[in-house]
Amino acid sequence: MREFAFALAQFFICESPDQSNRSACQVCQNCRLFIAGSHPDFHAVTSEFETVHGRIALLTAYSDRYQDAKEREKKSRPSRVISVDQVRKLISRFSTHTHIASTRVALIMPADRLNTNAANALLKLLEEPPDQSILILATSETVRLPKTILSRCVLFSLAAPNRQQSLHWLEDFIPDEFRITALDLSNNEPLNARAMYEAGQLEDRQSYLKGLISTLENKIYPLDLAQKVAKMEFDNVLLWFAQFVIELVVWKAAGQRPSWGNLGSVDPAVLSMDRLCALYDRITHYRKISRGSVNEQLAMEDLLISLQKVTERHGMVQNAKQ
Ligand SMILES: [Zn+2]
């Protein structure tokens, strides 16, 4: 997705694109400046995290126009959010004439990282873009974009590689024993699977799953687990939680045992389908608003307490007390 977004941006900037295979010429002045990371009419707006971990060299060259590189380097946890100040800067640069190219292009990526204020500020530009302007919003999670933004964009979906192709590509990066799990955990996105493995997140996930099972079994206090996972990346934890709940739903509805193995004493017969679905909705809610505007620990406590209540057994105890 990232590589494609850059290639698309270059295609729009190029003076004489090859229309037959829809690619930039690579040799015109615009292409050369673009590739050198210094084209004045191309704008890349991204989060600090994406600049550090995005694995695209050009991204750093361009995103520094919208970030304070010195501040970013001081941080142990670079921001994952695209701020309203970045969007305001883009709007002001889009209000002047183009410098060299006939078209100016902005790439906002990952677009799901726009915080609420930034998304609202961007709406005006999407509604009334200046002439000769192209805005590319790239994301692998359209579900996390506000509807107001989505409704003002033309949507193109990129086909994901199939599972076999992904596993084959990952052979160079992930050892056999972790490959399938990494791909499963990344929603079948091979680049994310590789990043996840390289960042050591498989271990975090393993310990989190154990915590979720213990929570279901009433062997651990939700608040203790929430505190323990506070150091992990909140978005990852939410994704793992959502996948955990989906597997419980499938187990309850179709009898298929979850993939995470050791289930302790959890019995699908005591799980409440209604409460599982309500919990899943709640996780989705936090995934949508997690762009810097949520108290992560309180949200996790809320979700874990709800998890403890998904057993009918818990409901009966509650009812008996009433
Ligand atoms: Zn060109």
py3Dmol code that shows the C-alpha trace and the ligand (Angstrom):
import py3Dmol

protein = """\
ATOM      1  CA  MET A   1       0.000   0.000   0.000  1.00  0.00           C
ATOM      2  CA  ARG A   2       2.793   2.456   0.944  1.00  0.00           C
ATOM      3  CA  GLU A   3       4.900   1.746  -2.127  1.00  0.00           C
ATOM      4  CA  PHE A   4       1.825   1.955  -4.350  1.00  0.00           C
ATOM      5  CA  ALA A   5       0.789   5.292  -2.843  1.00  0.00           C
ATOM      6  CA  PHE A   6       4.225   6.768  -3.603  1.00  0.00           C
ATOM      7  CA  ALA A   7       4.211   5.389  -7.154  1.00  0.00           C
ATOM      8  CA  LEU A   8       0.754   6.886  -7.707  1.00  0.00           C
ATOM      9  CA  ALA A   9       1.882  10.266  -6.381  1.00  0.00           C
ATOM     10  CA  GLN A  10       4.900  10.235  -8.692  1.00  0.00           C
ATOM     11  CA  PHE A  11       2.654   9.290 -11.623  1.00  0.00           C
ATOM     12  CA  PHE A  12       0.574  12.433 -11.031  1.00  0.00           C
ATOM     13  CA  ILE A  13       3.668  14.650 -10.632  1.00  0.00           C
ATOM     14  CA  CYS A  14       5.459  13.264 -13.733  1.00  0.00           C
ATOM     15  CA  GLU A  15       5.544  15.502 -16.853  1.00  0.00           C
ATOM     16  CA  SER A  16       5.280  12.652 -19.345  1.00  0.00           C
ATOM     17  CA  PRO A  17       3.891   9.536 -17.697  1.00  0.00           C
ATOM     18  CA  ASP A  18       3.788   6.324 -19.678  1.00  0.00           C
ATOM     19  CA  GLN A  19       0.044   5.972 -20.227  1.00  0.00           C
ATOM     20  CA  SER A  20       0.275   2.423 -21.557  1.00  0.00           C
ATOM     21  CA  ASN A  21       1.567   0.890 -18.331  1.00  0.00           C
ATOM     22  CA  ARG A  22       0.438   3.775 -16.122  1.00  0.00           C
ATOM     23  CA  SER A  23       3.791   4.615 -14.608  1.00  0.00           C
ATOM     24  CA  ALA A  24       5.977   7.692 -14.182  1.00  0.00           C
ATOM     25  CA  CYS A  25       8.766   8.172 -16.745  1.00  0.00           C
ATOM     26  CA  GLN A  26      11.528   8.344 -14.068  1.00  0.00           C
ATOM     27  CA  VAL A  27      13.619  10.737 -16.190  1.00  0.00           C
ATOM     28  CA  CYS A  28      11.793  14.078 -16.447  1.00  0.00           C
ATOM     29  CA  GLN A  29      12.734  16.937 -14.137  1.00  0.00           C
ATOM     30  CA  ASN A  30       9.676  16.316 -11.955  1.00  0.00           C
ATOM     31  CA  CYS A  31      10.483  12.616 -11.579  1.00  0.00           C
ATOM     32  CA  ARG A  32      14.127  13.320 -10.760  1.00  0.00           C
ATOM     33  CA  LEU A  33      13.219  15.866  -8.082  1.00  0.00           C
ATOM     34  CA  PHE A  34      10.555  13.530  -6.721  1.00  0.00           C
ATOM     35  CA  ILE A  35      12.975  10.614  -6.421  1.00  0.00           C
ATOM     36  CA  ALA A  36      15.606  12.878  -4.853  1.00  0.00           C
ATOM     37  CA  GLY A  37      13.116  13.753  -2.098  1.00  0.00           C
ATOM     38  CA  SER A  38      13.053  17.438  -2.974  1.00  0.00           C
ATOM     39  CA  HIS A  39      10.035  18.083  -5.199  1.00  0.00           C
ATOM     40  CA  PRO A  40       8.371  21.290  -3.965  1.00  0.00           C
ATOM     41  CA  ASP A  41       4.897  20.300  -5.202  1.00  0.00           C
ATOM     42  CA  PHE A  42       4.737  16.948  -3.470  1.00  0.00           C
ATOM     43  CA  HIS A  43       3.620  16.847   0.147  1.00  0.00           C
ATOM     44  CA  ALA A  44       3.706  13.822   2.464  1.00  0.00           C
ATOM     45  CA  VAL A  45       1.834  14.153   5.726  1.00  0.00           C
ATOM     46  CA  THR A  46       2.312  11.282   8.125  1.00  0.00           C
ATOM     47  CA  SER A  47       2.773  10.432  11.806  1.00  0.00           C
ATOM     48  CA  GLU A  48       6.152  10.484  13.561  1.00  0.00           C
ATOM     49  CA  PHE A  49       5.815   6.733  14.082  1.00  0.00           C
ATOM     50  CA  GLU A  50       5.341   6.144  10.362  1.00  0.00           C
ATOM     51  CA  THR A  51       8.384   8.274   9.550  1.00  0.00           C
ATOM     52  CA  VAL A  52      10.519   6.218  11.952  1.00  0.00           C
ATOM     53  CA  HIS A  53       9.111   2.765  11.131  1.00  0.00           C
ATOM     54  CA  GLY A  54       7.584   3.178   7.658  1.00  0.00           C
ATOM     55  CA  ARG A  55      10.551   1.586   5.856  1.00  0.00           C
ATOM     56  CA  ILE A  56      10.259   4.045   2.954  1.00  0.00           C
ATOM     57  CA  ALA A  57      13.305   6.257   2.609  1.00  0.00           C
ATOM     58  CA  LEU A  58      11.471   8.950   0.643  1.00  0.00           C
ATOM     59  CA  LEU A  59       8.935   9.320   3.409  1.00  0.00           C
ATOM     60  CA  THR A  60      11.488  10.798   5.806  1.00  0.00           C
ATOM     61  CA  ALA A  61      12.691  13.301   3.216  1.00  0.00           C
ATOM     62  CA  TYR A  62       9.188  14.609   2.624  1.00  0.00           C
ATOM     63  CA  SER A  63       7.539  14.157   6.003  1.00  0.00           C
ATOM     64  CA  ASP A  64      10.145  16.328   7.726  1.00  0.00           C
ATOM     65  CA  ARG A  65       8.477  19.355   6.130  1.00  0.00           C
ATOM     66  CA  TYR A  66       5.509  18.576   8.356  1.00  0.00           C
ATOM     67  CA  GLN A  67       7.306  17.385  11.482  1.00  0.00           C
ATOM     68  CA  ASP A  68       9.936  18.661  13.896  1.00  0.00           C
ATOM     69  CA  ALA A  69      12.686  16.093  13.328  1.00  0.00           C
ATOM     70  CA  LYS A  70      14.649  17.102  16.437  1.00  0.00           C
ATOM     71  CA  GLU A  71      11.607  16.734  18.691  1.00  0.00           C
ATOM     72  CA  ARG A  72      10.754  13.397  17.079  1.00  0.00           C
ATOM     73  CA  GLU A  73      14.213  11.972  17.705  1.00  0.00           C
ATOM     74  CA  LYS A  74      14.037  12.872  21.409  1.00  0.00           C
ATOM     75  CA  LYS A  75      10.890  10.800  21.934  1.00  0.00           C
ATOM     76  CA  SER A  76      11.004   7.185  23.104  1.00  0.00           C
ATOM     77  CA  ARG A  77       7.478   6.706  21.707  1.00  0.00           C
ATOM     78  CA  PRO A  78       7.042   8.780  18.550  1.00  0.00           C
ATOM     79  CA  SER A  79       3.482  10.023  18.021  1.00  0.00           C
ATOM     80  CA  ARG A  80       1.178   7.777  15.990  1.00  0.00           C
ATOM     81  CA  VAL A  81      -1.184  10.619  15.225  1.00  0.00           C
ATOM     82  CA  ILE A  82      -1.418  13.095  12.331  1.00  0.00           C
ATOM     83  CA  SER A  83      -2.155  16.391  14.054  1.00  0.00           C
ATOM     84  CA  VAL A  84      -4.335  19.343  13.115  1.00  0.00           C
ATOM     85  CA  ASP A  85      -1.225  21.553  12.851  1.00  0.00           C
ATOM     86  CA  GLN A  86       0.160  19.324  10.109  1.00  0.00           C
ATOM     87  CA  VAL A  87      -3.125  19.524   8.187  1.00  0.00           C
ATOM     88  CA  ARG A  88      -3.267  23.326   8.624  1.00  0.00           C
ATOM     89  CA  LYS A  89       0.244  23.576   7.223  1.00  0.00           C
ATOM     90  CA  LEU A  90      -0.822  21.494   4.228  1.00  0.00           C
ATOM     91  CA  ILE A  91      -3.873  23.696   3.645  1.00  0.00           C
ATOM     92  CA  SER A  92      -1.732  26.830   3.702  1.00  0.00           C
ATOM     93  CA  ARG A  93       0.774  25.323   1.234  1.00  0.00           C
ATOM     94  CA  PHE A  94      -2.066  24.243  -1.035  1.00  0.00           C
ATOM     95  CA  SER A  95      -3.313  27.833  -1.149  1.00  0.00           C
ATOM     96  CA  THR A  96      -0.268  29.053  -3.131  1.00  0.00           C
ATOM     97  CA  HIS A  97       0.639  28.396  -6.765  1.00  0.00           C
ATOM     98  CA  THR A  98       2.487  25.267  -7.805  1.00  0.00           C
ATOM     99  CA  HIS A  99       6.251  25.680  -8.185  1.00  0.00           C
ATOM    100  CA  ILE A 100       7.368  23.381 -10.990  1.00  0.00           C
ATOM    101  CA  ALA A 101       4.804  20.693 -11.708  1.00  0.00           C
ATOM    102  CA  SER A 102       1.437  21.446 -13.237  1.00  0.00           C
ATOM    103  CA  THR A 103      -0.247  19.487 -10.460  1.00  0.00           C
ATOM    104  CA  ARG A 104       0.437  19.480  -6.738  1.00  0.00           C
ATOM    105  CA  VAL A 105      -0.021  16.203  -4.895  1.00  0.00           C
ATOM    106  CA  ALA A 106      -0.466  15.489  -1.200  1.00  0.00           C
ATOM    107  CA  LEU A 107      -0.157  12.019   0.268  1.00  0.00           C
ATOM    108  CA  ILE A 108      -1.746  11.565   3.694  1.00  0.00           C
ATOM    109  CA  MET A 109      -0.709   8.228   5.111  1.00  0.00           C
ATOM    110  CA  PRO A 110      -1.871   6.358   7.054  1.00  0.00           C
ATOM    111  CA  ALA A 111      -5.041   8.397   6.723  1.00  0.00           C
ATOM    112  CA  ASP A 112      -6.654   6.538   9.633  1.00  0.00           C
ATOM    113  CA  ARG A 113      -4.118   8.319  11.861  1.00  0.00           C
ATOM    114  CA  LEU A 114      -5.698  11.726  11.395  1.00  0.00           C
ATOM    115  CA  ASN A 115      -7.000  12.718  14.802  1.00  0.00           C
ATOM    116  CA  THR A 116     -10.512  14.147  15.037  1.00  0.00           C
ATOM    117  CA  ASN A 117      -9.474  17.790  14.711  1.00  0.00           C
ATOM    118  CA  ALA A 118      -7.119  17.024  11.842  1.00  0.00           C
ATOM    119  CA  ALA A 119      -9.845  15.098   9.992  1.00  0.00           C
ATOM    120  CA  ASN A 120     -12.273  17.991  10.470  1.00  0.00           C
ATOM    121  CA  ALA A 121      -9.725  20.497   9.205  1.00  0.00           C
ATOM    122  CA  LEU A 122      -9.043  18.327   6.151  1.00  0.00           C
ATOM    123  CA  LEU A 123     -12.745  18.248   5.225  1.00  0.00           C
ATOM    124  CA  LYS A 124     -12.614  21.831   3.949  1.00  0.00           C
ATOM    125  CA  LEU A 125      -9.722  21.021   1.633  1.00  0.00           C
ATOM    126  CA  LEU A 126     -11.476  17.887   0.370  1.00  0.00           C
ATOM    127  CA  GLU A 127     -14.650  19.840  -0.303  1.00  0.00           C
ATOM    128  CA  GLU A 128     -13.024  22.727  -2.122  1.00  0.00           C
ATOM    129  CA  PRO A 129      -9.598  21.692  -3.340  1.00  0.00           C
ATOM    130  CA  PRO A 130      -7.682  24.345  -5.306  1.00  0.00           C
ATOM    131  CA  ASP A 131      -7.308  23.730  -9.060  1.00  0.00           C
ATOM    132  CA  GLN A 132      -4.684  21.223 -10.154  1.00  0.00           C
ATOM    133  CA  SER A 133      -4.561  19.484  -6.776  1.00  0.00           C
ATOM    134  CA  ILE A 134      -4.671  15.812  -5.940  1.00  0.00           C
ATOM    135  CA  LEU A 135      -5.066  14.462  -2.440  1.00  0.00           C
ATOM    136  CA  ILE A 136      -4.238  10.802  -1.857  1.00  0.00           C
ATOM    137  CA  LEU A 137      -5.414   9.328   1.433  1.00  0.00           C
ATOM    138  CA  ALA A 138      -3.834   5.922   1.926  1.00  0.00           C
ATOM    139  CA  THR A 139      -4.912   3.486   4.628  1.00  0.00           C
ATOM    140  CA  SER A 140      -5.165  -0.214   5.240  1.00  0.00           C
ATOM    141  CA  GLU A 141      -8.143   0.375   7.544  1.00  0.00           C
ATOM    142  CA  THR A 142     -10.862   2.339   5.782  1.00  0.00           C
ATOM    143  CA  VAL A 143     -13.202   1.387   8.633  1.00  0.00           C
ATOM    144  CA  ARG A 144     -11.273   3.788  10.861  1.00  0.00           C
ATOM    145  CA  LEU A 145     -11.787   6.814   8.623  1.00  0.00           C
ATOM    146  CA  PRO A 146     -14.629   9.171   9.568  1.00  0.00           C
ATOM    147  CA  LYS A 147     -17.639   8.799   7.247  1.00  0.00           C
ATOM    148  CA  THR A 148     -17.444  12.514   6.474  1.00  0.00           C
ATOM    149  CA  ILE A 149     -13.973  11.968   4.965  1.00  0.00           C
ATOM    150  CA  LEU A 150     -14.885   8.747   3.153  1.00  0.00           C
ATOM    151  CA  SER A 151     -17.930  10.288   1.519  1.00  0.00           C
ATOM    152  CA  ARG A 152     -15.729  12.963  -0.098  1.00  0.00           C
ATOM    153  CA  CYS A 153     -13.206  10.525  -1.591  1.00  0.00           C
ATOM    154  CA  VAL A 154     -13.178   8.190  -4.560  1.00  0.00           C
ATOM    155  CA  LEU A 155     -12.351   4.739  -3.182  1.00  0.00           C
ATOM    156  CA  PHE A 156      -9.881   2.339  -4.771  1.00  0.00           C
ATOM    157  CA  SER A 157      -9.305  -1.011  -3.093  1.00  0.00           C
ATOM    158  CA  LEU A 158      -6.000  -2.802  -3.600  1.00  0.00           C
ATOM    159  CA  ALA A 159      -6.202  -6.574  -3.784  1.00  0.00           C
ATOM    160  CA  ALA A 160      -4.207  -8.230  -1.003  1.00  0.00           C
ATOM    161  CA  PRO A 161      -1.843 -11.095  -1.911  1.00  0.00           C
ATOM    162  CA  ASN A 162      -3.376 -14.488  -1.186  1.00  0.00           C
ATOM    163  CA  ARG A 163      -2.279 -16.486   1.817  1.00  0.00           C
ATOM    164  CA  GLN A 164       0.055 -18.753  -0.123  1.00  0.00           C
ATOM    165  CA  GLN A 165       1.826 -15.801  -1.767  1.00  0.00           C
ATOM    166  CA  SER A 166       2.153 -14.034   1.589  1.00  0.00           C
ATOM    167  CA  LEU A 167       3.594 -17.085   3.354  1.00  0.00           C
ATOM    168  CA  HIS A 168       6.051 -17.617   0.536  1.00  0.00           C
ATOM    169  CA  TRP A 169       7.215 -13.974   0.665  1.00  0.00           C
ATOM    170  CA  LEU A 170       7.607 -14.150   4.446  1.00  0.00           C
ATOM    171  CA  GLU A 171       9.980 -17.140   4.237  1.00  0.00           C
ATOM    172  CA  ASP A 172      12.877 -14.710   3.899  1.00  0.00           C
ATOM    173  CA  PHE A 173      11.990 -12.795   7.032  1.00  0.00           C
ATOM    174  CA  ILE A 174      10.248 -14.992   9.630  1.00  0.00           C
ATOM    175  CA  PRO A 175      11.281 -18.472  10.874  1.00  0.00           C
ATOM    176  CA  ASP A 176       8.889 -21.375  10.220  1.00  0.00           C
ATOM    177  CA  GLU A 177       7.488 -21.625  13.732  1.00  0.00           C
ATOM    178  CA  PHE A 178       6.273 -17.999  13.810  1.00  0.00           C
ATOM    179  CA  ARG A 179       5.234 -17.393  10.206  1.00  0.00           C
ATOM    180  CA  ILE A 180       1.611 -18.521  10.248  1.00  0.00           C
ATOM    181  CA  THR A 181       0.886 -16.894  13.594  1.00  0.00           C
ATOM    182  CA  ALA A 182       2.429 -13.613  12.452  1.00  0.00           C
ATOM    183  CA  LEU A 183       0.334 -13.604   9.282  1.00  0.00           C
ATOM    184  CA  ASP A 184      -2.852 -14.502  11.162  1.00  0.00           C
ATOM    185  CA  LEU A 185      -2.214 -11.743  13.674  1.00  0.00           C
ATOM    186  CA  SER A 186      -1.641  -9.132  11.028  1.00  0.00           C
ATOM    187  CA  ASN A 187      -4.966  -9.822   9.295  1.00  0.00           C
ATOM    188  CA  ASN A 188      -3.110 -11.473   6.404  1.00  0.00           C
ATOM    189  CA  GLU A 189      -0.998  -8.383   5.729  1.00  0.00           C
ATOM    190  CA  PRO A 190       2.525  -9.682   5.040  1.00  0.00           C
ATOM    191  CA  LEU A 191       4.347  -6.357   5.564  1.00  0.00           C
ATOM    192  CA  ASN A 192       2.682  -5.925   8.931  1.00  0.00           C
ATOM    193  CA  ALA A 193       3.427  -9.556   9.807  1.00  0.00           C
ATOM    194  CA  ARG A 194       7.107  -8.943   9.161  1.00  0.00           C
ATOM    195  CA  ALA A 195       7.117  -5.683  11.156  1.00  0.00           C
ATOM    196  CA  MET A 196       5.318  -7.399  14.019  1.00  0.00           C
ATOM    197  CA  TYR A 197       7.832 -10.224  14.171  1.00  0.00           C
ATOM    198  CA  GLU A 198      10.818  -7.879  13.942  1.00  0.00           C
ATOM    199  CA  ALA A 199       9.438  -5.687  16.744  1.00  0.00           C
ATOM    200  CA  GLY A 200       9.119  -8.687  19.116  1.00  0.00           C
ATOM    201  CA  GLN A 201       5.361  -8.332  19.340  1.00  0.00           C
ATOM    202  CA  LEU A 202       4.620 -12.047  19.164  1.00  0.00           C
ATOM    203  CA  GLU A 203       5.826 -12.439  22.757  1.00  0.00           C
ATOM    204  CA  ASP A 204       3.698  -9.509  23.925  1.00  0.00           C
ATOM    205  CA  ARG A 205       0.695 -11.066  22.267  1.00  0.00           C
ATOM    206  CA  GLN A 206       1.351 -14.455  23.852  1.00  0.00           C
ATOM    207  CA  SER A 207       1.448 -12.994  27.325  1.00  0.00           C
ATOM    208  CA  TYR A 208      -1.625 -10.869  26.640  1.00  0.00           C
ATOM    209  CA  LEU A 209      -3.625 -13.915  25.478  1.00  0.00           C
ATOM    210  CA  LYS A 210      -2.717 -15.743  28.676  1.00  0.00           C
ATOM    211  CA  GLY A 211      -3.990 -12.712  30.578  1.00  0.00           C
ATOM    212  CA  LEU A 212      -7.293 -12.710  28.651  1.00  0.00           C
ATOM    213  CA  ILE A 213      -7.864 -16.399  29.373  1.00  0.00           C
ATOM    214  CA  SER A 214      -7.090 -15.861  33.069  1.00  0.00           C
ATOM    215  CA  THR A 215      -9.530 -12.933  33.070  1.00  0.00           C
ATOM    216  CA  LEU A 216     -12.259 -15.175  31.633  1.00  0.00           C
ATOM    217  CA  GLU A 217     -11.491 -17.742  34.302  1.00  0.00           C
ATOM    218  CA  ASN A 218     -11.684 -15.098  37.035  1.00  0.00           C
ATOM    219  CA  LYS A 219      -8.120 -15.867  38.039  1.00  0.00           C
ATOM    220  CA  ILE A 220      -6.772 -12.362  37.551  1.00  0.00           C
ATOM    221  CA  TYR A 221      -8.134  -8.896  38.282  1.00  0.00           C
ATOM    222  CA  PRO A 222      -8.912  -6.916  35.098  1.00  0.00           C
ATOM    223  CA  LEU A 223      -7.259  -3.837  36.603  1.00  0.00           C
ATOM    224  CA  ASP A 224      -4.003  -5.753  37.174  1.00  0.00           C
ATOM    225  CA  LEU A 225      -3.929  -6.962  33.582  1.00  0.00           C
ATOM    226  CA  ALA A 226      -4.767  -3.478  32.254  1.00  0.00           C
ATOM    227  CA  GLN A 227      -1.803  -2.111  34.197  1.00  0.00           C
ATOM    228  CA  LYS A 228       0.466  -4.861  32.910  1.00  0.00           C
ATOM    229  CA  VAL A 229      -0.350  -4.238  29.258  1.00  0.00           C
ATOM    230  CA  ALA A 230      -0.106  -0.438  29.534  1.00  0.00           C
ATOM    231  CA  LYS A 231       3.428  -0.626  28.111  1.00  0.00           C
ATOM    232  CA  MET A 232       2.295  -2.469  24.971  1.00  0.00           C
ATOM    233  CA  GLU A 233       1.073  -0.677  21.844  1.00  0.00           C
ATOM    234  CA  PHE A 234      -2.605   0.048  22.493  1.00  0.00           C
ATOM    235  CA  ASP A 235      -3.679  -0.499  18.875  1.00  0.00           C
ATOM    236  CA  ASN A 236      -2.061  -3.932  18.767  1.00  0.00           C
ATOM    237  CA  VAL A 237      -3.629  -4.922  22.049  1.00  0.00           C
ATOM    238  CA  LEU A 238      -7.069  -3.868  20.773  1.00  0.00           C
ATOM    239  CA  LEU A 239      -6.595  -5.867  17.586  1.00  0.00           C
ATOM    240  CA  TRP A 240      -5.536  -8.996  19.529  1.00  0.00           C
ATOM    241  CA  PHE A 241      -8.495  -8.510  21.860  1.00  0.00           C
ATOM    242  CA  ALA A 242     -10.896  -8.239  18.893  1.00  0.00           C
ATOM    243  CA  GLN A 243      -9.467 -11.411  17.330  1.00  0.00           C
ATOM    244  CA  PHE A 244      -9.722 -13.211  20.692  1.00  0.00           C
ATOM    245  CA  VAL A 245     -13.421 -12.315  20.985  1.00  0.00           C
ATOM    246  CA  ILE A 246     -14.130 -13.376  17.380  1.00  0.00           C
ATOM    247  CA  GLU A 247     -12.611 -16.784  18.103  1.00  0.00           C
ATOM    248  CA  LEU A 248     -14.794 -17.112  21.205  1.00  0.00           C
ATOM    249  CA  VAL A 249     -17.869 -16.268  19.102  1.00  0.00           C
ATOM    250  CA  VAL A 250     -16.940 -18.899  16.500  1.00  0.00           C
ATOM    251  CA  TRP A 251     -16.264 -21.427  19.252  1.00  0.00           C
ATOM    252  CA  LYS A 252     -19.649 -20.750  20.834  1.00  0.00           C
ATOM    253  CA  ALA A 253     -21.585 -20.700  17.544  1.00  0.00           C
ATOM    254  CA  ALA A 254     -19.843 -23.394  15.505  1.00  0.00           C
ATOM    255  CA  GLY A 255     -17.826 -25.415  17.984  1.00  0.00           C
ATOM    256  CA  GLN A 256     -14.492 -24.597  16.344  1.00  0.00           C
ATOM    257  CA  ARG A 257     -11.790 -24.441  18.990  1.00  0.00           C
ATOM    258  CA  PRO A 258      -9.790 -21.203  19.139  1.00  0.00           C
ATOM    259  CA  SER A 259      -6.321 -21.201  17.601  1.00  0.00           C
ATOM    260  CA  TRP A 260      -4.551 -19.942  20.692  1.00  0.00           C
ATOM    261  CA  GLY A 261      -4.286 -23.419  22.204  1.00  0.00           C
ATOM    262  CA  ASN A 262      -4.297 -23.666  25.962  1.00  0.00           C
ATOM    263  CA  LEU A 263      -7.785 -22.607  27.015  1.00  0.00           C
ATOM    264  CA  GLY A 264      -7.572 -23.327  30.710  1.00  0.00           C
ATOM    265  CA  SER A 265     -10.967 -24.150  32.145  1.00  0.00           C
ATOM    266  CA  VAL A 266     -12.993 -21.972  29.754  1.00  0.00           C
ATOM    267  CA  ASP A 267     -16.136 -23.754  28.522  1.00  0.00           C
ATOM    268  CA  PRO A 268     -18.043 -22.374  25.496  1.00  0.00           C
ATOM    269  CA  ALA A 269     -21.326 -23.478  27.050  1.00  0.00           C
ATOM    270  CA  VAL A 270     -21.115 -20.723  29.673  1.00  0.00           C
ATOM    271  CA  LEU A 271     -20.286 -17.927  27.212  1.00  0.00           C
ATOM    272  CA  SER A 272     -23.065 -15.465  26.451  1.00  0.00           C
ATOM    273  CA  MET A 273     -23.323 -14.694  22.739  1.00  0.00           C
ATOM    274  CA  ASP A 274     -25.061 -11.374  23.387  1.00  0.00           C
ATOM    275  CA  ARG A 275     -22.344 -10.197  25.727  1.00  0.00           C
ATOM    276  CA  LEU A 276     -19.577 -11.354  23.398  1.00  0.00           C
ATOM    277  CA  CYS A 277     -21.118  -9.365  20.546  1.00  0.00           C
ATOM    278  CA  ALA A 278     -21.555  -6.316  22.790  1.00  0.00           C
ATOM    279  CA  LEU A 279     -17.908  -6.619  23.859  1.00  0.00           C
ATOM    280  CA  TYR A 280     -16.786  -6.836  20.235  1.00  0.00           C
ATOM    281  CA  ASP A 281     -18.735  -3.651  19.449  1.00  0.00           C
ATOM    282  CA  ARG A 282     -17.067  -1.949  22.400  1.00  0.00           C
ATOM    283  CA  ILE A 283     -13.587  -2.937  21.179  1.00  0.00           C
ATOM    284  CA  THR A 284     -14.438  -1.667  17.692  1.00  0.00           C
ATOM    285  CA  HIS A 285     -15.577   1.599  19.263  1.00  0.00           C
ATOM    286  CA  TYR A 286     -12.202   2.050  20.994  1.00  0.00           C
ATOM    287  CA  ARG A 287     -10.338   1.058  17.820  1.00  0.00           C
ATOM    288  CA  LYS A 288     -12.133   3.829  15.975  1.00  0.00           C
ATOM    289  CA  ILE A 289     -11.427   6.530  18.536  1.00  0.00           C
ATOM    290  CA  SER A 290      -7.966   5.401  19.643  1.00  0.00           C
ATOM    291  CA  ARG A 291      -6.208   8.165  17.703  1.00  0.00           C
ATOM    292  CA  GLY A 292      -4.778   9.903  20.751  1.00  0.00           C
ATOM    293  CA  SER A 293      -8.139  10.870  22.212  1.00  0.00           C
ATOM    294  CA  VAL A 294      -8.696   8.029  24.634  1.00  0.00           C
ATOM    295  CA  ASN A 295      -7.308   7.176  28.078  1.00  0.00           C
ATOM    296  CA  GLU A 296      -5.787   3.838  27.121  1.00  0.00           C
ATOM    297  CA  GLN A 297      -5.624   2.311  30.573  1.00  0.00           C
ATOM    298  CA  LEU A 298      -9.218   3.219  31.473  1.00  0.00           C
ATOM    299  CA  ALA A 299     -10.417   1.875  28.125  1.00  0.00           C
ATOM    300  CA  MET A 300      -8.565  -1.402  28.684  1.00  0.00           C
ATOM    301  CA  GLU A 301     -10.002  -1.722  32.210  1.00  0.00           C
ATOM    302  CA  ASP A 302     -13.485  -1.164  30.814  1.00  0.00           C
ATOM    303  CA  LEU A 303     -13.011  -3.869  28.154  1.00  0.00           C
ATOM    304  CA  LEU A 304     -11.460  -6.410  30.528  1.00  0.00           C
ATOM    305  CA  ILE A 305     -14.266  -5.950  33.044  1.00  0.00           C
ATOM    306  CA  SER A 306     -16.730  -6.599  30.185  1.00  0.00           C
ATOM    307  CA  LEU A 307     -14.748  -9.708  29.235  1.00  0.00           C
ATOM    308  CA  GLN A 308     -15.104 -11.048  32.751  1.00  0.00           C
ATOM    309  CA  LYS A 309     -18.868 -10.669  32.386  1.00  0.00           C
ATOM    310  CA  VAL A 310     -19.268 -12.657  29.156  1.00  0.00           C
ATOM    311  CA  THR A 311     -19.895 -15.878  31.032  1.00  0.00           C
ATOM    312  CA  GLU A 312     -23.479 -16.759  31.916  1.00  0.00           C
ATOM    313  CA  ARG A 313     -22.048 -17.959  35.194  1.00  0.00           C
ATOM    314  CA  HIS A 314     -21.096 -14.399  35.991  1.00  0.00           C
ATOM    315  CA  GLY A 315     -24.588 -13.241  35.031  1.00  0.00           C
ATOM    316  CA  MET A 316     -26.185 -15.770  37.362  1.00  0.00           C
ATOM    317  CA  VAL A 317     -24.020 -14.603  40.243  1.00  0.00           C
ATOM    318  CA  GLN A 318     -25.016 -11.022  39.466  1.00  0.00           C
ATOM    319  CA  ASN A 319     -28.696 -11.914  39.313  1.00  0.00           C
ATOM    320  CA  ALA A 320     -28.502 -13.869  42.547  1.00  0.00           C
ATOM    321  CA  LYS A 321     -27.009 -10.833  44.269  1.00  0.00           C
ATOM    322  CA  GLN A 322     -29.753  -8.517  43.058  1.00  0.00           C
TER     323      GLN A 322
END
"""
ligand_1 = """\
1
ZN
Zn 8.526 11.778 -15.231
"""
view = py3Dmol.view(width=600, height=400)
view.addModel(protein, "pdb")
view.setStyle({"model": 0}, {"cartoon": {"style": "trace"}})
view.addModel(ligand_1, "xyz")
view.setStyle({"model": 1}, {"stick": {}})
view.zoomTo()
view.show()
